[in-house]
Amino acid sequence: MGTAATSLPPASGLAATWWWPKPQVGNTHPGATSPLGMVSACAYSGAYPTGYGRYAKNTEGVPEEMYPALQASGFTHFQQSGTGAIRKYYNYVRVTPMVQPLDDLGEAWALHDEAASPGYYATTLDTGIHCEITVGEKVAVHRYTFPESRSARVVVDLSCGGLDIELGRTVPLRAHVESTGRGRAQGTVVLEGVPLSVHVEVLGLGWRQMLWHDRRLIEGGTRLDFDSIRQTTLRPFGLLFMGPVRAGDVVEVRLGFSLRGCDQARENLGRECGGPEPAFDVVRARTADRWAEHIGRVRVEGGTPARRQVLATALYHSLIKPCFADDESPFWPAPGPYVFDICTMWDLYKTQIPLLMTIAPARATDLLESLIRVCEEEGNFPIGYRMARGADRFFRQASALAHTALADAHTLGLPGIDWSWALVHMVDDLRRLYGEDFFEHGIVHPITHTLDLAHGHHCTAAVARALGDKRLADELETRSRWWINAFDPSTGLLRDSEFYEGGKWNYSFRLVHDMRTRIALAGGDAAFIAMLDAFFGFGAEPVQQPGRRPTTEEMAAGYALNRFEGLNNEPDVEAPWAYHYAGRPDRTAEVVHAALTWQFGTGPGGLPGNDDSGGLSSWYVWASLGLFPIAGQGLFLVDAPAFERAAVQVSGGEFVIETTGHREQPIGADGIEETPPVQYVRSARLNGRPLEATHLAAADVHAGGVLHLELGPEPSSWGRAARPPSSSDTRAGGGRP
């Protein structure tokens, strides 16, 4: 799901009025992954998405095709999952099974009979070689079944990296590779400042092994060294194993990876693969068990087969990234968590990180500890962080997003974090980059950073107050009220500015920490609801989505709609819940119901846009459960769930969302033509007690319990009076003069 260009049934009703400007492709891949593991492996074409697939890089509309069909020149490791144009992709250490001469390395062969399941990927190449891949946490195991050949080969290309698009290649800066014994070899390549080491073992047929450079074999050579490589001097290099095969002969290729040298790569391989016996089935079964355990932390009852499949796939995509590489940091010598592919906090902080805190709290703690270490090493909490020297700060996207996750973790009492030390970095980070102008002037452009920094101050103030530093907390809280300076009182919208992948309307309905004042600024409940209704297209005519190569005029007309961009754009993901703060949870139900019905499907084109490392899929999980986390505020908002009953494994046991009056709701993938009726929450009980408000404390969810929701076809008065909390009353002051 999400590996191909978006191909969803035509929407009806409210969803038909939304306009999707960003790339209409999920950018996921079907390769082998482990839950939150370090390594992934997949067929490599050099195209989008993530090196698998057949699309060119694009920034809007339906992606153009680079290739007419799926193809691969081998199988690479370390793929992004669902990201858009983030500058660099990995696809390191390409392994290619061949029955052709080495000169043909790089040729692509069509893929047939692809099969994929969690932790496993298989396909057959045009050459007749059947290829299977599985991964562990720090290893990959390939199994190739060959046709008869007098000279079959397995070629390991250590020079591969990136994509076959303009400026898409990643070139190693330094490298060495050596044979270390029969069927064994190792090497290290330094890519973007990171030394990636691999230990390779080949089991099976006792083949010859040689080094190669520039597609020429090096007879008798046991080591290659490259001290400096540039784009203009790079020539491919690597290892080759070759020999005769009979039809059906099997070769197993094992690769252990490390960011701390070849010795640790070899140890990682031995730890997960054991001795000389074939390990493919063992590693595959172990990873499948890990996936079953992780996905089993959310269980639902009811729902059509299509809806259940979309949910399971969304949960799977939510748990691929970030990559956790324990004890593997190449930058600090101490053991402990090292996390990369935080791509990016802008995508993850609203939905995916709260999901990790809920169903994988120990890993969430490790993520935050790693972020603190990055801040120590590099001076900033990153907005994005890949396997590279120097945090990809993505400074245009946002500011101070780590603060929201840290504030939530403190509210939940997640163990293992030195909070006094964390607070030092939170406070210091607020003054960096855009923060200095915010501190001096109370407002900064791009204007969305004013909202980010104000919220970051609010989150940091909460931690400071909990640690007993009242003076610091009061000072931070004063600056947290400067969010109001971002808004134009004459329009109730954000001030004119530049906006990252969105516009004024997309960002104007962000759930700030003082929604009471924000609604008053818009003119009160009725005016705010009217603005939201226009944004979400209530009463509007259906719109045409951008196609391939949309014209400038077509895009300008779409942006002029000032319309909800569906789940195709990150700034919009929390906007449906703004209605809660104005006493209209029924409107939230209608928008979310339309999105769940029409914006997700079961096929390769089943996502409305980039999955963004699982941020989009995490949204689907939360929306299906009838909950939405408000990052940094220790809060969940409640909505009608998509399933009759759900049980979520949490630190306190199990949190159950059960319903009465639930009716099955098919989705577009079930073949419907009209949007089914909306279900509304008419009343609620938490652990047997009436719940009049539309929100829950995150601590209550994490403690476990039962939320019982009575659903019906018409809205009631539930949630109209008891609004979610804000940081102040309805006064509109607080801005810096």
C-alpha positions in Angstrom: 0.0 0.0 0.0 1.5 3.3 -1.1 4.2 2.0 -3.4 2.5 3.5 -6.5 0.8 6.7 -7.6 -2.4 7.4 -5.8 -5.3 5.5 -7.3 -8.4 5.8 -5.1 -12.1 5.6 -5.9 -13.7 9.0 -6.8 -14.8 10.5 -3.5 -18.3 11.7 -2.9 -19.7 14.2 -0.4 -17.3 16.3 1.7 -14.1 14.6 0.6 -14.8 15.5 -3.0 -14.3 19.2 -2.1 -10.7 18.8 -0.9 -7.7 19.6 -3.0 -4.4 17.8 -2.9 -1.5 19.8 -4.2 1.5 17.7 -3.0 2.8 14.6 -4.8 0.1 11.9 -5.1 2.2 8.9 -4.2 2.8 7.1 -0.9 6.5 6.7 -1.4 6.5 3.5 0.6 8.3 0.3 -0.4 7.5 -3.4 0.1 10.9 -4.4 1.2 11.9 -6.4 4.3 12.0 -4.4 7.5 12.1 -5.1 11.3 10.0 -3.1 13.8 11.9 0.1 14.4 15.0 -1.8 13.3 18.2 -0.5 11.8 18.2 -2.3 8.5 15.8 -2.6 5.6 16.3 -4.3 2.2 14.4 -4.1 -1.0 14.6 -4.4 -4.8 16.5 -1.4 -6.2 15.5 0.5 -9.4 17.0 3.8 -8.6 13.6 5.5 -9.0 11.1 7.0 -6.6 9.8 5.9 -4.2 12.8 5.2 -1.9 14.8 3.5 -4.7 12.0 1.0 -5.3 9.4 1.8 -8.0 9.4 3.6 -11.3 8.7 7.3 -10.6 10.7 10.4 -11.1 11.1 13.0 -8.4 8.2 15.5 -8.3 6.7 18.1 -6.0 3.1 18.3 -7.1 0.4 16.3 -8.7 0.6 12.7 -10.1 4.3 11.6 -10.4 5.8 11.0 -13.8 7.2 7.6 -14.7 10.9 6.9 -15.1 10.3 3.4 -16.2 7.4 1.6 -17.9 7.4 -1.3 -15.4 8.9 -2.4 -12.1 12.5 -3.4 -12.4 15.7 -3.9 -10.4 19.4 -3.9 -10.8 19.9 -5.7 -7.5 18.9 -5.3 -3.8 20.0 -2.5 -1.6 19.8 -1.7 2.1 18.6 1.2 4.2 15.6 2.7 2.6 13.5 5.7 3.7 9.8 4.9 4.2 7.2 7.2 2.6 9.3 10.4 2.7 9.1 13.0 -0.1 11.9 15.0 -1.5 14.3 15.0 1.5 17.5 15.4 -0.6 19.2 12.1 0.0 18.3 8.5 0.1 20.6 5.6 1.2 20.3 2.4 -0.9 23.7 1.3 0.3 25.5 -2.0 -0.4 23.8 -3.3 -3.5 23.7 -7.1 -3.8 23.1 -8.4 -7.4 22.6 -12.1 -8.3 23.6 -12.6 -12.0 24.2 -15.1 -14.7 25.7 -12.4 -16.9 29.2 -11.1 -17.0 30.3 -8.4 -14.6 30.2 -5.8 -17.4 26.4 -6.1 -17.2 26.3 -4.9 -13.6 23.8 -2.1 -13.3 21.5 -3.5 -15.9 17.9 -3.7 -14.6 15.7 -6.7 -15.0 11.9 -6.8 -14.7 10.4 -8.1 -11.5 7.9 -11.0 -11.5 5.7 -12.6 -8.9 6.6 -10.1 -6.1 5.6 -11.3 -2.6 5.9 -9.3 0.6 5.0 -9.8 4.3 6.4 -8.2 7.4 10.1 -9.0 7.5 10.2 -10.7 4.0 10.4 -9.7 0.4 10.6 -12.0 -2.7 10.6 -11.6 -6.5 11.9 -13.4 -9.6 14.1 -11.5 -12.0 13.9 -11.8 -15.8 17.1 -13.9 -15.6 15.2 -16.7 -13.8 16.8 -16.1 -10.4 14.4 -16.3 -7.6 15.3 -13.8 -4.9 14.3 -13.7 -1.2 15.3 -11.2 1.4 14.7 -11.0 5.2 16.2 -8.8 7.8 16.9 -8.8 11.5 17.6 -5.7 13.6 21.1 -5.2 12.3 21.4 -7.9 9.6 20.1 -8.8 6.2 19.9 -12.3 4.8 19.5 -12.9 1.0 18.6 -16.3 -0.5 18.9 -16.8 -4.2 17.7 -19.8 -6.2 19.5 -20.0 -9.5 18.7 -21.5 -12.9 21.5 -23.7 -14.4 24.6 -21.7 -15.3 28.3 -22.3 -15.9 29.2 -19.0 -14.3 26.7 -17.6 -11.8 27.6 -14.6 -9.7 26.7 -12.7 -6.6 28.1 -9.2 -6.8 28.3 -6.9 -3.8 28.6 -3.2 -4.9 29.9 -1.0 -2.0 29.9 2.1 -4.1 26.1 2.3 -4.6 24.1 4.9 -3.0 21.1 7.2 -3.6 18.8 7.4 -6.6 19.2 7.6 -10.4 17.8 11.1 -10.5 19.5 14.5 -10.9 21.7 15.2 -7.8 20.4 12.0 -6.3 23.6 10.0 -6.0 25.4 9.5 -2.6 29.1 9.1 -3.2 31.4 7.4 -0.6 34.2 9.7 0.5 36.5 7.0 1.6 36.3 3.2 1.5 38.1 -0.1 2.1 37.1 -3.6 1.3 38.9 -6.9 1.9 38.5 -10.6 1.6 38.9 -12.3 5.1 38.6 -15.9 4.2 36.7 -18.4 2.2 33.1 -17.1 1.7 33.8 -14.1 4.0 34.6 -10.4 3.3 34.2 -7.0 4.9 34.4 -3.4 4.1 33.7 0.2 5.3 32.4 3.1 3.3 32.2 6.6 4.7 29.0 8.2 3.4 28.0 11.7 4.5 30.5 11.6 7.3 29.3 8.2 8.7 31.4 5.0 8.5 29.1 2.2 7.4 30.7 -1.2 7.9 29.5 -4.5 6.6 30.6 -8.1 7.2 29.6 -10.5 4.4 29.3 -14.3 4.5 28.2 -16.4 1.6 27.0 -20.0 2.2 26.3 -22.6 -0.3 28.6 -23.7 -3.1 32.2 -23.0 -2.3 32.5 -20.4 -5.1 35.6 -18.4 -6.0 35.7 -14.9 -4.6 37.4 -11.8 -5.9 37.6 -8.0 -5.5 36.6 -5.8 -8.5 37.0 -2.2 -9.5 35.5 -0.4 -12.4 33.9 -3.7 -13.5 37.3 -5.4 -13.8 38.3 -8.3 -11.6 41.4 -8.0 -9.5 42.9 -11.5 -9.6 44.7 -12.4 -6.4 43.8 -9.1 -4.7 42.6 -9.2 -1.1 42.2 -5.5 -0.3 41.1 -2.3 -1.9 41.6 1.2 -0.3 40.3 4.5 -1.5 41.4 7.5 0.5 39.4 10.2 -1.3 36.6 9.8 -3.7 34.8 12.6 -5.6 31.7 12.5 -7.8 34.0 12.8 -10.8 36.5 10.1 -9.7 34.0 7.5 -8.5 34.3 4.1 -10.2 32.2 1.2 -8.8 33.9 -1.3 -6.6 33.2 -4.3 -4.5 33.2 -8.0 -4.1 32.3 -10.9 -6.4 31.5 -14.5 -5.7 31.2 -16.8 -8.7 30.9 -20.4 -9.8 28.8 -23.0 -11.7 25.3 -23.9 -10.5 22.6 -26.5 -11.3 19.0 -25.5 -11.6 17.6 -25.1 -8.1 21.0 -24.5 -6.3 20.6 -22.0 -3.4 23.1 -19.4 -2.2 22.6 -17.6 1.1 24.2 -14.2 1.5 24.4 -12.8 5.0 25.3 -9.2 5.8 25.9 -7.7 9.2 26.0 -3.9 9.6 27.5 -1.5 12.0 28.4 2.1 12.3 31.3 1.2 14.6 33.5 -0.8 12.5 33.8 -4.2 10.8 34.4 -6.1 14.1 31.1 -5.0 15.5 29.4 -5.7 12.1 30.8 -9.3 12.4 29.6 -9.6 16.0 26.1 -8.3 15.0 25.9 -10.9 12.2 27.0 -13.7 14.6 24.5 -12.6 17.2 21.5 -12.8 14.9 22.6 -15.5 12.4 24.6 -17.9 14.6 26.9 -20.5 13.1 27.6 -22.0 9.7 24.1 -23.4 9.2 21.6 -21.6 6.9 20.0 -18.8 8.9 17.4 -17.4 6.5 14.4 -19.2 7.9 15.4 -18.5 11.5 15.9 -14.8 11.0 12.7 -14.5 9.0 10.6 -16.3 11.7 12.1 -14.2 14.4 11.4 -11.0 12.6 7.8 -12.1 11.8 7.3 -12.9 15.5 8.5 -9.4 16.4 6.1 -7.9 13.9 3.2 -9.9 15.1 3.9 -8.8 18.7 4.2 -5.1 17.8 1.1 -5.1 15.5 -0.8 -7.0 18.2 -0.5 -4.1 20.5 -3.6 -2.7 18.8 -6.5 -5.1 18.3 -9.9 -4.2 16.8 -13.2 -6.0 16.3 -15.6 -5.4 13.4 -14.9 -3.5 10.3 -15.0 -4.6 6.6 -12.0 -6.7 5.4 -10.7 -3.6 3.4 -10.9 -1.4 6.5 -9.1 -3.9 8.6 -6.4 -4.4 6.0 -5.8 -0.6 5.8 -5.6 -0.4 9.5 -3.1 -3.3 9.9 -1.0 -1.8 7.1 -1.1 1.6 8.6 0.1 0.2 11.9 2.9 -1.6 10.1 4.0 1.6 8.3 3.9 3.4 11.7 6.5 1.1 13.2 9.1 1.0 10.4 10.7 4.3 11.4 12.6 5.8 13.1 15.5 3.4 13.0 16.9 2.4 16.4 20.5 1.3 16.3 21.4 0.6 19.9 25.1 1.0 20.8 25.9 2.1 17.2 26.5 5.8 17.4 29.6 6.7 15.4 29.8 10.0 17.1 29.8 9.3 20.8 31.7 6.3 22.3 29.3 5.3 25.1 26.7 2.6 24.7 23.1 3.6 24.5 20.4 4.4 22.0 21.2 5.9 18.7 18.2 6.8 16.5 18.2 7.9 12.9 15.7 8.5 10.1 13.7 11.0 12.2 12.4 12.2 8.8 11.2 14.5 10.1 9.9 15.8 13.4 7.5 18.0 11.4 6.0 14.7 10.0 6.2 12.7 13.2 5.6 14.8 16.3 1.8 15.1 16.0 0.9 11.5 15.4 3.7 8.9 15.3 5.7 9.9 18.4 2.5 9.9 20.5 1.8 6.4 19.1 5.3 5.2 20.1 4.8 6.6 23.6 1.5 4.7 23.8 2.4 1.3 22.5 6.2 1.3 22.7 7.1 3.6 25.6 10.6 2.2 26.1 11.5 3.0 22.5 10.0 6.4 22.8 12.3 7.0 25.8 15.3 5.9 23.7 14.2 8.2 20.9 14.2 11.2 23.3 17.5 10.2 24.9 19.0 10.1 21.4 17.6 13.5 20.6 19.2 14.9 23.7 22.6 13.4 22.7 22.3 14.9 19.3 21.7 18.3 20.9 24.7 17.8 23.1 26.9 16.9 20.2 25.6 19.4 17.6 24.0 22.2 19.5 20.5 21.8 18.3 17.5 19.5 18.7 17.1 18.4 15.1 13.9 18.8 13.1 15.2 16.0 10.9 18.0 13.5 11.6 19.3 10.9 9.2 22.3 8.5 9.1 24.6 11.4 8.4 27.2 13.6 10.2 25.4 16.8 11.1 21.7 16.9 11.8 19.5 17.7 8.8 17.9 20.6 10.6 15.1 21.2 8.0 15.0 24.6 9.6 12.5 25.9 7.1 9.9 23.3 8.2 9.6 24.2 11.9 11.2 25.0 15.2 11.3 23.5 18.7 9.4 20.3 18.0 11.4 18.1 20.2 10.1 20.1 23.1 6.5 18.8 22.5 7.6 15.2 22.7 9.7 15.8 25.8 6.8 17.6 27.5 4.5 14.7 26.8 7.1 12.2 28.1 7.5 14.2 31.3 3.7 14.4 31.8 3.5 10.6 31.4 6.4 9.9 33.7 8.3 7.9 31.2 11.4 6.6 33.0 15.0 6.8 32.0 15.5 10.5 31.2 17.5 13.0 33.3 15.0 15.8 33.3 17.2 18.5 34.8 19.7 17.9 32.0 16.9 17.7 29.4 15.5 21.0 30.6 18.9 22.7 30.1 18.9 21.7 26.5 15.2 22.6 26.0 15.8 26.1 27.3 19.0 26.6 25.3 17.5 25.4 22.1 14.7 27.9 22.3 17.2 30.7 21.6 18.8 29.1 18.5 18.0 29.8 14.8 14.7 31.5 14.6 14.5 31.6 18.4 16.8 34.5 18.7 14.5 36.8 16.7 11.5 35.5 18.5 13.1 36.3 21.8 14.0 39.8 20.7 10.8 40.8 18.8 8.0 38.4 19.9 7.4 37.4 16.3 9.4 35.8 13.6 8.9 34.9 9.9 8.1 32.5 8.4 5.1 33.1 10.7 4.5 29.5 11.5 7.8 29.5 13.5 6.1 32.0 15.9 3.5 29.3 16.7 6.2 26.6 17.0 8.4 28.7 19.3 5.5 29.9 21.5 4.4 26.3 21.9 7.9 25.2 22.6 8.1 27.8 25.4 4.8 26.5 26.8 6.1 22.9 26.8 9.4 23.9 28.4 7.5 25.9 31.0 5.5 22.9 32.0 8.7 20.8 32.6 10.3 23.7 34.5 7.3 24.1 36.7 7.1 20.4 37.4 10.8 20.5 38.4 10.2 23.3 40.8 11.8 26.2 38.9 8.9 28.7 39.2 10.9 31.7 38.0 12.0 30.0 34.8 8.5 28.6 34.2 6.9 32.0 34.6 9.4 33.6 32.2 8.8 30.9 29.6 5.0 31.0 30.0 5.0 34.8 29.4 6.8 34.3 26.0 4.5 31.3 25.2 1.6 33.8 25.0 3.3 35.5 22.0 1.6 33.1 19.7 -1.1 35.7 19.4 1.4 38.0 17.5 1.2 35.6 14.6 -2.4 36.4 13.9 -4.1 39.3 12.1 -7.0 40.4 14.3 -8.8 41.8 11.3 -9.1 38.4 9.6 -8.7 35.9 12.4 -6.1 34.2 10.2 -2.3 34.1 10.3 -0.5 37.2 9.1 0.8 37.2 5.5 4.1 35.4 5.3 6.0 32.6 3.6 4.6 29.1 4.3 6.3 25.8 4.0 4.2 23.4 1.9 0.9 25.0 2.7 -0.7 28.4 2.9 -2.2 30.8 5.4 -5.4 28.8 5.8 -3.7 25.4 6.3 -1.7 26.7 9.2 -4.3 29.0 10.7 -6.2 26.1 12.4 -3.3 24.7 14.3 -4.3 23.6 17.8 -2.4 26.1 19.8 -2.2 25.8 23.6 -4.7 28.6 24.1 -7.5 27.8 21.8 -10.0 29.8 23.8 -8.2 33.0 23.0 -7.6 31.9 19.5 -11.3 31.4 18.9 -12.1 34.7 20.5 -9.6 36.3 18.1 -11.6 34.9 15.2 -14.8 36.5 16.5 -16.1 33.7 18.7 -17.5 30.2 18.2 -19.8 31.0 15.3 -17.3 33.0 13.3 -14.6 30.3 14.0 -16.9 27.5 12.9 -17.8 29.4 9.7 -14.2 29.7 8.9 -13.6 26.0 9.5 -16.7 25.1 7.4 -15.3 27.1 4.5 -11.9 25.5 4.9 -13.3 22.0 4.9 -15.6 22.6 2.0 -19.1 22.2 3.6 -21.5 23.2 0.9 -18.8 23.5 -1.8 -18.7 21.9 -5.2 -16.4 19.0 -6.0 -12.9 19.9 -7.2 -10.5 18.4 -9.8 -7.2 17.1 -8.4 -4.0 18.0 -10.1 -2.9 15.5 -12.7 0.5 14.8 -14.2 2.5 18.0 -15.0 -0.1 20.4 -13.7 0.1 23.9 -15.1 1.0 26.9 -13.1 -2.6 28.2 -13.6 -4.1 25.0 -12.5 -2.1 25.0 -9.2 -2.8 28.7 -8.6 -6.5 28.1 -8.9 -6.3 25.3 -6.5 -4.4 27.2 -3.9 -6.9 30.0 -4.2 -9.6 27.7 -2.9 -8.0 28.0 0.6 -9.2 24.5 1.1 -8.4 21.6 3.3 -5.7 19.5 1.5 -6.9 16.3 3.0 -4.2 14.0 4.4 -2.0 15.0 1.5 -0.4 17.7 3.6 1.1 17.7 7.1 -0.2 21.1 8.4 -3.8 19.9 8.0 -3.7 16.7 10.0 -4.8 18.2 13.3 -7.3 20.8 11.8 -10.4 18.6 11.9 -10.2 18.5 15.7 -10.3 22.3 16.0 -14.1 22.0 16.0 -13.9 20.3 19.4 -12.6 23.6 20.9 -15.7 25.5 19.5 -18.2 23.0 20.8 -18.8 21.1 17.6 -17.4 17.6 17.8 -20.0 16.5 15.4 -18.2 18.5 12.7 -15.0 16.7 13.6 -16.8 13.4 13.2 -18.0 14.3 9.7 -14.5 15.4 8.4 -12.7 12.4 9.9 -15.3 10.0 8.6 -15.0 11.4 5.1 -11.2 11.1 5.3 -11.2 7.5 6.6 -13.8 6.6 3.9 -12.2 8.1 0.8 -8.5 8.8 1.4 -7.1 5.4 2.0 -7.4 2.2 0.0 -5.9 -1.3 -0.1 -3.9 -1.3 -3.3 -0.5 0.1 -4.2 -2.1 3.5 -4.9 -3.9 3.4 -1.6 -2.4 6.5 0.0 -3.4 10.2 -0.8 0.2 11.3 -0.5 3.6 10.7 1.1 3.4 8.5 4.1 6.2 10.6 5.7 8.0 7.9 7.7 4.7 6.7 9.1 3.3 10.0 10.2 0.3 9.7 7.8 -0.3 6.1 8.8 -0.2 7.0 12.5 -2.9 9.5 11.8 -5.0 6.7 10.3 -4.5 4.5 13.4 -5.5 7.3 15.8 -8.5 8.4 13.7 -9.7 4.8 13.5 -9.5 4.4 17.3 -11.5 7.6 17.8 -8.7 9.4 19.6 -6.3 12.2 18.6 -3.2 13.2 20.6 -2.5 16.9 21.1 1.3 16.9 21.1 3.0 18.6 24.0 -0.3 19.1 25.9 -0.8 15.6 27.5 -4.2 15.4 25.9 -6.3 13.2 23.7 -9.5 14.3 21.9 -12.3 11.8 21.5 -14.3 11.1 18.3 -16.4 8.3 17.0 -14.2 5.2 16.3 -14.3 3.3 13.0 -14.5 -0.1 14.8 -16.9 -1.6 17.2 -14.3 -2.3 19.8 -10.5 -1.7 20.1 -8.0 -2.6 22.7 -4.6 -0.8 22.9 -1.7 -2.3 24.9 -0.4 0.5 27.1 2.1 0.8 30.0 -0.7 0.4 32.5 -2.2 -2.7 30.9 -4.9 -2.2 28.3 -7.0 0.8 27.2 -10.3 -0.4 25.6 -12.5 1.7 23.4 -15.9 0.0 23.2 -19.2 1.2 21.6 -22.9 0.6 21.6 -24.9 1.5 18.5 -22.0 1.0 16.2 -22.8 0.2 12.5 -20.4 -1.1 10.0 -19.0 1.6 7.7 -17.6 0.5 4.4 -14.9 2.5 2.7 -14.2 3.4 -0.9 -12.0 0.3 -1.3 -15.2 -1.8 -0.6 -16.7 -0.5 -3.9 -19.2 2.0 -2.5 -20.2 5.1 -4.5 -21.7 7.3 -1.8 -20.3 8.2 1.6 -22.1 6.1 4.3 -23.9 7.9 7.1 -21.7 9.5 9.8 -21.8 8.1 13.4 -21.6 10.6 16.2 -20.7 10.2 19.9 -23.9 10.8 21.8 -22.5 10.1 25.3 -19.4 8.7 26.9 -18.2 6.9 30.1 -14.7 6.5 31.3 -14.2 3.6 33.6 -18.0 3.6 34.3 -18.2 7.3 35.1 -20.0 9.8 32.8 -17.6 11.8 30.6 -19.1 15.1 29.5 -16.0 16.5 27.9 -14.5 15.5 24.6 -11.0 15.0 25.9 -9.0 12.7 28.1 -5.8 13.2 29.9 -3.0 11.2 28.2 -2.1 9.8 31.6 -5.6 8.3 31.8 -5.2 6.5 28.5 -1.7 5.2 29.4 -3.0 4.0 32.8 -5.4 1.6 31.0 -9.2 1.5 31.4 -12.4 1.4 29.4 -13.8 4.2 27.4 -17.4 3.4 26.4 -19.0 5.5 23.7 -22.7 5.5 22.7 -22.9 6.1 19.0 -25.9 7.3 16.9 -26.8 8.6 13.5 -27.6 12.1 14.9 -25.4 14.4 17.1 -26.4 15.2 20.6 -25.4 17.9 23.1 -22.3 15.8 24.2 -19.2 17.9 24.1 -20.8 21.2 23.3 -20.3 22.8 26.7 -17.2 21.1 28.2 -14.4 22.2 26.0 -10.8 20.9 25.9 -8.6 22.9 28.2 -6.7 26.0 27.1 -3.8 27.7 28.9 -5.8 30.9 29.7 -9.3 32.2 29.8 -11.0 34.0 26.9 -9.0 37.2 27.1 -7.3 38.1 23.9 -4.3 39.7 25.4 -0.8 38.4 26.1 1.0 39.5 23.0 4.2 41.5 23.1 3.6 45.2 22.5 
